[in-house]
């Protein structure tokens, strides 16, 4: 699919006026009468492309359809690139109870494929099942809980400090006593 924006040398978000100006400039620049021989043939082809691009981009309905098609094409190209150009990694197959493979085969998989997601899920399950990893996860969870508690304490201290500063006292009273959320929370405790 031709990119008409590139042919007219304008941005995709260009207004109709900018497209008109770009069309006029390019038609003058590539007019076949200005060239001779081989360059004239190139200018004729270029003029046809410019006219085609202008015909599509100057009509709002056709431009909208073209933009939708161009967007779909870009998405398809990005999807294709994602699967084709991602790093391919190699890892030796591990012997597990499920597979009785004793050879040192190398398994090649593309990142982002369904197989790699399944493999990642299996590894996570194996990590959770192993005792050392469970202890490691518990330690990380403990650290997260401590961090959460410290964050709550800091927020409370900042709120108390703002309460006692005369400049922010009115704002804090308004926040706590007139805000429906805080009124509802206060109603739960009373």
N, C-alpha and C positions, 0 to 999 in steps of 0.2 A: 504494500500500500504506500502510495506516495505521500510524503509529508508536505502538504500545501503551505504550511506556515514557513517551512524552510525554503520552499520555492519562492515565496513572496518576501522572504527575509524579514518576517515579523514575528512578534511574540504570540503565543497562543491566546493571550488575554487582550490582544490588540483590538481597538475599537474599529468600527466601520470606516471612519475617516482616515485612520492610519493605514488600513488595508487599501483604501482608494488611492492614497498618496503613494504607497509603495508600488501599487500596480502601475500607476502612471510613470513613475521613475524607471521601473524595470522595463516597461514596454518601450520607452524612449531609448533606454540603454541597449536593448537587444533587438531593436528593429532591424529586420533583414536587409533593408536598403542601405544600411550603414556599412555593411560588410561585403566581402567578395569571396567567391569560390567556397572553400571548405568552411570558413568561418560563417559564411552566409547560411549554410545548411545547419550548423550548430545554432545559429541565431533563430532560425525558423523553428527548430525543435524546442528551444528555450521559450520562444514566444508562445507556442502552443501550450507548453506546460504552465506558463504564467497565466494565460487566458483561462485554462481549465481550473487552476487554483483560485483565480479571482471569481470565476463563475460560482464555485462552491462556497467560498468564504464570504462573498458579498450577499448571499441569500441566507437569511437567518435560519430558516427551516433546514436547508441543506447543510449549513455549517453545524447546526446542533447534531444532526445525524452523523456527520463526519467526525465531530469531536467524540461522540459515543463510540464509534467504530475505532477511532485512534486510541481511545482509552482502553478498550478491550484488547487491542493489539499489544499495547504497552504492558498490560497486566499479563497477557499470555507470554510475552517475551521475558518478563521478569520471573514468572513461574518457571519457565524453561531454563533460564540462567541459574536459578536457585538450585534446581536439581542437577544440572550439568556441571556447574562450575564450583560447587562446594568442594571443600577438601575431602579427598577420599582417604580414609585412614585404614590402617592395617593393624590388626591385633591377633595374636595367637589365640587359637581356640583353647578354652580351658576345659579340662576334664571335669565333668560333673557326674552325678548319679544318673542324670537324665540322658547324657550322651556318653557312650563307651568308646570314645575316639582316642586312640593312643598316638596317632601321628601328629606332627607339629605343622598342621595346615595353617595357612594364613587366610583369614576371612576378610574380603574387601567389601566395604559397604559405603554407600553414599550417605552423608549427613542429611538429616531431615526426612529420611524415608520411613516407611512404616516399620521395616525390619529394625532400624536403629532405635525407634521409639520402644519397640518390644524389648530389645536388648537392654536399653536403659532401665526400663521397668523391672526386668529380671534382676539386674544388678542392684537396684534400690531395695528390692525385696530380700536379696541375699545379705545386703548390708544390715538391714533391720533384724534379720534372723541371727546374725552372729553376735555373740555376747559382748565382745570388745566394742563393737560398733554401737550396740545398744547403750553401753555405758557412756560412750562418746556423745551420743545423741541426748542422753539424759543430762550430761554436763552442759551441752549447748543450750538445752531447754532451761536449765537452772539459770544460766547467764542471761538468757532472754527475759526470764521472769524478774530477775534482779534489776535489769535495765528498765523494764516497764515500771516497776515500783519506784525506782529512782526518778523516772520521768514524771510520774504522778506527783511525787513529793515536790519536785522543782516547780511544777505548775501551781501547786497549792501555795508554795512560798511566794511565788511571783504574784499570785492573786491577793495574798495577804498584804504584801508590800504595796500593791496598787491601791488597796483599800485605805491604807493609812497615809498615802500621799494626797494632800488636799486637792491638787489639780485633777487627779483621776478618781477621786472619791465619788463624785456625782455620776460619772460614767459607770463605775462599778455598781452603784446602787441601782441605776437604771437597768443594767445588764441582769443583776440578780433578782430584782423585785418586779420588774415590768416585762421581762422576757417570758413568753408562755412556756418555753421548754423548762426554764429553771423554776417557774411557778409550779409546773406539773411535778417536777422532781421533788420540790419542797413539800408538795401535797402528799407525796408517797411517804415521807418521813414524819408527817404530823398526825 
